[in-house]
């Protein structure tokens, strides 16, 4: 799992780490059932505190993307695009409808982004 953090990202480090792992899972770098490297290894590779990585891993566990098992380590439980992305799409469509934006107009806005 190759992770990169961006120095110009204003988000807290644990959120950046969680987002990087989420992207790696979504891109297929780690499939459901595969083991995630230990927090110490990830922290060393990223040059950050292991507690920061643990906080990110716990966040992803709470989202249902990772599974923590004693003696088996941390494994990928699911891909984020299935649940989270669809939830965000529904929220976007609902917000557009509240503002009177048609689906066609919304599609044009997305294509222009």
Secondary structure by P-SEA (a helix, b strand, c coil): cbbbbbccccccaaaaaaaaaaaaaaacccccccccccaaaaaaaacccaaaaaaaaaaaaaaccccccccccccccccccccaaaaaaaaaaaaaaaacccaaaaaaaaaac
